Amino acid sequence: MAEPDFEDYAEQVLLIVEQIPRGRVTTYGLIAEVLHDALGRGGPRTVAGVMARDGASVTWWRVVRADGSLPEALAVEARQEYLGEGTPLRPSGAVDLTTAIWLPPMVPPAIHSLEPGSVDN
């Protein structure tokens, strides 16, 4: 029964990622915080798991670690996207979070569909 819960959570993660504007990023932790407040579950590693599994369908390079970096295996491809979008970078190649951070909305886009009693049976 955990799988449907994960699927709902994954859908929420991807909906948030789709809202991140060009040239901006958010972190795994910020997405996790919003969803934990709304759904009572998940953390940065859960968000990272969703992105690893389903992130190819969205702008995955716009979700970074708390230090503005991505796993090394993704860094080269992400850098091309960052340059194309004008995302501010630090000399290390990581995203400059002081200028590029985007804060997810406190209520995720489709969260109402997951609230108890919001779906007719």
JOVENNOR-V936956 format. One record per residue. N is the residue number from 1. RES is the residue in one letter. PSI is psi in whole degrees, -180 to 180 (NA if undefined). NEAR is the number of other C-alpha atoms within 8 Angstrom. D_CENTER is the distance of its C-alpha to the mean C-alpha in Angstrom with 2 decimals. Layout:
N:RES:PSI:NEAR:D_CENTER
N:RES:PSI:NEAR:D_CENTER
//
This chain:
1:M:-16:4:24.09
2:A:-28:5:20.86
3:E:-47:6:19.61
4:P:-38:7:19.48
5:D:-43:8:17.53
6:F:-39:8:14.95
7:E:-41:8:14.96
8:D:-44:9:14.46
9:Y:-46:9:11.55
10:A:-41:11:9.98
11:E:-41:8:10.91
12:Q:-42:13:9.29
13:V:-49:12:5.74
14:L:-35:12:6.80
15:L:-39:11:8.60
16:I:-46:12:6.18
17:V:-38:12:4.65
18:E:-19:8:8.45
19:Q:-14:6:9.39
20:I:123:12:8.38
21:P:157:7:11.97
22:R:140:7:13.66
23:G:4:10:14.34
24:R:161:11:11.61
25:V:165:15:8.45
26:T:176:14:6.36
27:T:160:11:6.23
28:Y:-42:14:5.44
29:G:-40:11:8.34
30:L:-40:11:7.77
31:I:-45:14:5.32
32:A:-40:13:8.03
33:E:-46:9:10.68
34:V:-46:13:10.32
35:L:-34:15:10.38
36:H:-42:11:13.10
37:D:-39:8:15.04
38:A:-39:10:14.98
39:L:-14:6:15.45
40:G:21:7:16.92
41:R:165:7:15.12
42:G:158:10:12.40
43:G:-176:10:11.31
44:P:-38:11:9.21
45:R:-33:8:11.11
46:T:-43:9:10.48
47:V:-44:15:6.69
48:A:-38:9:8.00
49:G:-42:8:10.62
50:V:-46:11:8.86
51:M:-37:11:7.37
52:A:-37:8:10.96
53:R:-44:7:12.59
54:D:-1:10:11.11
55:G:-20:11:8.82
56:A:-20:9:12.08
57:S:-5:6:12.25
58:V:-177:9:9.52
59:T:72:9:9.03
60:W:-31:10:7.46
61:W:-11:10:9.20
62:R:4:10:7.27
63:V:118:10:4.81
64:V:171:13:7.84
65:R:169:10:10.01
66:A:-21:8:11.73
67:D:7:7:14.47
68:G:3:11:12.70
69:S:170:11:13.42
70:L:164:10:12.25
71:P:144:6:14.49
72:E:-37:6:17.82
73:A:-21:5:17.83
74:L:-11:8:15.05
75:A:-43:10:16.33
76:V:-48:8:19.07
77:E:-41:7:17.29
78:A:-41:9:14.41
79:R:-40:9:17.28
80:Q:-41:8:18.88
81:E:-44:9:15.94
82:Y:-45:13:15.76
83:L:-41:8:19.52
84:G:-31:7:19.56
85:E:-8:8:17.27
86:G:29:8:18.95
87:T:128:12:16.06
88:P:130:10:17.98
89:L:152:10:18.48
90:R:165:8:20.50
91:P:-28:5:23.57
92:S:-14:5:21.89
93:G:-15:8:19.52
94:A:158:11:16.41
95:V:140:12:14.63
96:D:97:11:16.63
97:L:-22:9:14.33
98:T:-26:5:17.41
99:T:-18:6:17.40
100:A:-6:12:14.04
101:I:138:10:11.76
102:W:127:9:10.33
103:L:123:6:10.30
104:P:152:11:8.60
105:P:145:7:11.69
106:M:-25:6:13.30
107:V:111:7:14.00
108:P:157:13:11.35
109:P:-41:9:12.92
110:A:24:8:14.73
111:I:-31:10:15.12
112:H:-29:7:18.84
113:S:-13:7:19.29
114:L:-6:9:18.42
115:E:143:8:20.65
116:P:136:5:23.99
117:G:-1:5:26.73
118:S:-9:8:24.72
119:V:127:8:25.54
120:D:134:4:29.21
121:N:NA:2:30.80
//
